[in-house]
Amino acid sequence: MGTTSRTLLRFGDKVRAERMRRGFSQEELGARAGVHRTYVGMIERGEKNITLLNIEKFARALGVRISSLVD
């Protein structure tokens, strides 16, 4: 597995953990972030290379700092 894949999987794991901690479904997180629920799933599974602008949307929707999702 390449570095990029590991990075995407780590990011997705952090998004999933924060989403579950707040009791949000993928659909609710998607609505809060302004993205489709299927996109949330793809991010959580590390299937999509998310843009910085979408990272910001996810962080805002989860009420966390961007750094907490990328550290």
C-alpha positions in Angstrom: 0.0 0.0 0.0 1.4 3.4 -1.0 1.8 6.4 1.2 -1.1 8.2 -0.5 -3.4 5.2 0.2 -2.4 5.1 3.9 -2.9 8.9 4.2 -6.4 8.6 2.7 -7.3 5.7 4.9 -6.1 7.5 8.1 -8.0 10.6 7.1 -11.2 8.5 6.5 -10.8 6.8 9.8 -10.6 10.1 11.6 -13.7 11.4 9.8 -15.6 8.2 10.7 -14.5 8.4 14.3 -15.6 12.0 14.7 -18.9 11.3 12.9 -19.7 8.4 15.1 -18.6 10.3 18.2 -21.3 12.9 17.4 -23.9 10.3 16.5 -24.2 11.5 12.9 -25.1 9.2 10.0 -23.2 9.5 6.8 -26.3 11.2 5.4 -26.4 13.8 8.2 -22.7 14.6 7.9 -23.1 15.0 4.2 -26.0 17.4 4.6 -24.0 19.4 7.2 -20.9 19.5 5.0 -22.9 20.1 1.7 -21.8 16.9 0.1 -23.6 13.7 -1.0 -23.8 10.9 1.6 -22.0 8.5 -0.9 -19.1 10.9 -1.0 -18.9 10.7 2.8 -18.6 6.9 2.5 -16.0 7.1 -0.2 -13.9 9.4 2.0 -14.3 7.2 5.0 -13.1 4.2 3.0 -10.1 6.1 1.5 -11.5 5.8 -2.0 -11.4 9.5 -2.9 -8.5 12.0 -2.7 -10.4 14.8 -0.9 -9.6 18.5 -1.7 -8.5 21.0 0.9 -11.8 22.9 0.5 -13.8 19.7 1.2 -11.6 18.9 4.2 -12.6 22.3 5.6 -16.3 21.5 5.0 -15.9 18.2 6.9 -14.1 19.9 9.8 -16.7 22.6 10.1 -19.6 20.1 9.9 -17.9 18.0 12.6 -17.0 21.1 14.7 -13.3 20.3 14.8 -10.1 21.9 13.6 -8.7 20.8 10.2 -5.6 19.8 12.0 -7.4 17.2 14.1 -8.4 15.4 10.8 -5.0 15.5 9.2 -2.5 15.0 12.0 
